[in-house]
Every structure is written in C-alpha cells, then in structure tokens.
Amino acid sequence: MHYISTRGKAPKLNFEDVTLTGLGRDGGLYVPEVWPAFTQDDMAAMASLSYVDLAHKVLKPFIGDSLEDAELLEMLQATYSAPFRHDAVAPLTQLDTNDWLLELYHGPTLAFKDFALQLLGRLFDTFTARTGKTITIVGATSGDTGSAAIEATRGRDNVRIFMLHPKGRVSEVQRRQMTTIIEDNVTNIAVDGTFDDCQNMVKGLFGDLDFRDNVGLTAVNSINWARIMAQVVYYFYAGFRLGAPSREIAFSVPTGNFGDVFAGYVAKQMGLPIAKMVIATNQNDILARTLASGRYARGDVFATLSPSMDIQAASNFERILFDLVDRDSDQLQAMMDAVVNDGGFELPKKALADLRQMFAAHRSDDSATSQMMAQTLANSGILVDPHTAVGLAGAEACLSGFNGPKVTLATAHPAKFGRAVIEATGRDPQLPDHMADLFSRTEACENIACDLSVLREMILKGSSA
Ligand SMILES: *Cc1c(COP(=O)(O)O)cnc(C)c1O
C-alpha cells in the first residue's frame, strides 16, 4: 500500500514513512492510493471476530509490508488488552429499541483518542528502533489528544514529545492528565490562545522543512494517517454486533477536527453498509454550516461545554474533499488557498450533493447539550459526557427517519468533564480507580505566548539536551 498527499506535490510513501512523517511536505494530508475493500463474504466471515482479530483484518491492507503479520498481531494484542479496562474493548450499550452507545472511553485516558494513540506509540517504538533515530512529536490538543499521546509515549527511548494546549480552555481533568506525567521526554506547554492558534503554530513548524528534518518532527494529531486508520476498526466492530453486513447501520459522531467521522467514511469505502453518518457539532459549527449552505468558511471559536470540539478549522475535511473532487490536487489546492486568502470557498455542486448523500449535520448549543445529558439519565439511567450528548442530540435530530440501528459514539468518560455533568444532571461521575488520586498529583507545565519563534527555541533547546 502506498500513500499520496492531497496536494499532489509530496513523495509517495509506504506505511512506515507515512506514520513517521505525519503532514505532507507540500502541506497536504496523506491518504491511501486506493481504498481497500471487503466483499460481502469477507465481511460475513469477519463478523464474529474479537476486537484484536478484527483489527488485524481491517488494518492489514493499510500496513502492507511495513510490519510482518505476526508482529502486527502481537502489537494489536498488546494495544487492545491491558491498556483497555473492558474485555469488549469497545462495548455497546442499548439506550432504546434502536439507539445504541458505542463506549470508546475504557482506555487509559478515558477518551476515544486512546484507540489510535496506544497503537501509534507502539508503531513509533518499532519504527524508530529500526533506524535508531530519535523523533520529536509536537502536537496541539483541545484536551484529549494531548493526554492520550503523552500516555502512549511517556518514557519511550527514541521519542520526545512537546504538547501544546490552549491555556485555561481544557477541563481540569484533561489538564492534569497531561501535566502530572513527569518524564524526561515529556514537555507540556500552555499557550495564551485558542486550540486553532496552537494548531497553527504546529503547522508553522511543519512548514519549516529544515527545522522539520533537524529534529525529526512527527505529528500525533489526526493529520497522521495511522490515527484515522486505527479508528476505522470500531465502526466495523459495532456494525457487526448489530447485524452488518446484512443490515444497514447509522452513526452519529461528535465532531471537531473531522478525524473520527472520516474514519467512518473509510469504513464505508471498505464496504461497511453505513446508511448515514451524522456530523454532530457544538456551537463551533463550521461543518454544519458547510452542509447547510455549501460554503466552507471559518468562523470565530467559542468556548463550550465540549472543549475537545472547540475547533473551527476541521483539518481532516481536506481528506474527504480530495475524494469529493475526484482526487484533483490542483482543485483542492485552490480551495485551501481560498480558505487562507478569502476565508472560505463554495463547494462544487456535485461535491455538495455527494456530501449530503452520505452525511447529515446538526449543531447543539450548550443548553441543548445539558438538556440531552439530563434526558439520557432520566430515560435510560446512563450518565454521558457533554461530547457524547452532542452526538445523541445529532442522532435525535437527523436519524428519526431511519429504522435500523443508530449508534452514537460515546467519545469520553463522563468523569472527564465532571463539572458539566454535575451541573446538567446533579450526579457526580466518579473517576475510575486507576485515576482516583489525579487531583493530588504534582503538575509540570511551561507557559508561552502564541509566538512561533519562542516555541521553536524551546524545542531546539530540548532536543540538544
Ligand atoms: C477529539 C474529540 C472529539 C472530536 O473528534 P475529531 O476526530 O476531532 O472530530 C470528540 N469528542 C471527544 C471527547 C474528543 O476527545
């Protein structure tokens, strides 16, 4: 399997190199040259596999010969056993006759990001050990990627990690899950700015090709293909539990950077019968506006009860746009230039029609989110976090006409956003035992202004040490 950049001007890479590279040297995002696909018979034979065995089948075509078969299986066993504290790995919970929650928060940092990052940490280890090179991870987080990435790379020999978060805009549990990990290879950085500011600084570093080569810069944000790939598995897993491939399934996905819902799109390309995917957003509704109006245009970023989705530049949207314009890199580049120069662009008619065929979108403000947390507790006795509540509101608004199974992705554990949950429901969700002492652990964090040169200095200093 080879990977190509959406902007068409970066070299083709194999899986190992695409994992270590992250963003294309032309500023584009890597995607597989072709989508692998399963037949109906393939899928029928996969339907009762365990999570690990299913992951092995789904990921194999993407990894090609970058890992031996046995090596891949062993890695998946290590990833999806001990770190995940539920034997089903991604259990489904029934809310109503046709409504289901896919619980993606049983990993070490209590959000779905662990599914990809626990694997990515192991891939980095294996690939850097082959070359003996050290890599430098610089990432921006709206909360959950940071803790999951730090947890997955802490103490690893050939990996240094610098994680930027927008100061004061992540929940206390999210911050502490990052800043209480005190290791020589980990630096936490609080930036005076928004998540989009942090993401722009990281993109700035990736755009500096000399710097990039000097420090072996690597991405852990969902611009890294391996992250999307790992998330494809749980769409199949949920679909198979609920009757695929002989039955259609719909999904509602709490969305920020368009990574998770794009993984659903990939599952669909590979053959999973997905009737509809709901892009569920908070007030940061760039994608809901795009579906409604046909114009992709940035807006201001608002702080909400679901901070991991406080994003107005959905990076992975570029990946689906690439397919929507029949993989025409020049057309795609022109659209991306228009975002920078004119603040946005109009989707071509056919692209918009295709997008609306596959997806619906719904925006929830904070009061609708709180209301959904209370309603879910009252009707099903289940506490959900604010991001999941945005997903449930999306399913309710957009999937009422669909009679098959509707799965909302429960992207975080309610205790990760305890304050919002208490205010909406009066219940105090408890952290799992392994995190019970989080509030008494020591924190370490650097503070910086939103200034690329300061960040660059900090990383260079860190990398010579
Ligand atoms: C990251 C995150 C999201 C958004 O996922 P994207 O892949 O950025 O769309 C939703 N919910 C939670 C809890 C998250 O951590």
PDBQT file of the ligand as one rigid body, heavy atoms in Angstrom, charges set to zero:
ROOT
HETATM    1  C1  LIG A 501     -11.247  14.725  19.896  1.00  0.00    +0.000 C 
HETATM    2  C2  LIG A 501     -12.619  14.545  20.435  1.00  0.00    +0.000 A 
HETATM    3  C3  LIG A 501     -13.751  14.717  19.618  1.00  0.00    +0.000 A 
HETATM    4  C4  LIG A 501     -13.660  15.172  18.177  1.00  0.00    +0.000 C 
HETATM    5  O1  LIG A 501     -13.051  14.239  17.344  1.00  0.00    +0.000 OA
HETATM    6  P1  LIG A 501     -12.490  14.684  15.888  1.00  0.00    +0.000 P 
HETATM    7  O2  LIG A 501     -11.799  13.489  15.380  1.00  0.00    +0.000 OA
HETATM    8  O3  LIG A 501     -11.564  15.836  16.152  1.00  0.00    +0.000 OA
HETATM    9  O4  LIG A 501     -13.663  15.095  15.080  1.00  0.00    +0.000 OA
HETATM   10  C5  LIG A 501     -14.996  14.446  20.172  1.00  0.00    +0.000 A 
HETATM   11  N1  LIG A 501     -15.125  14.084  21.461  1.00  0.00    +0.000 NA
HETATM   12  C6  LIG A 501     -14.063  13.926  22.276  1.00  0.00    +0.000 A 
HETATM   13  C7  LIG A 501     -14.283  13.534  23.686  1.00  0.00    +0.000 C 
HETATM   14  C8  LIG A 501     -12.776  14.144  21.795  1.00  0.00    +0.000 A 
HETATM   15  O5  LIG A 501     -11.722  13.993  22.595  1.00  0.00    +0.000 OA
ENDROOT
TORSDOF 0
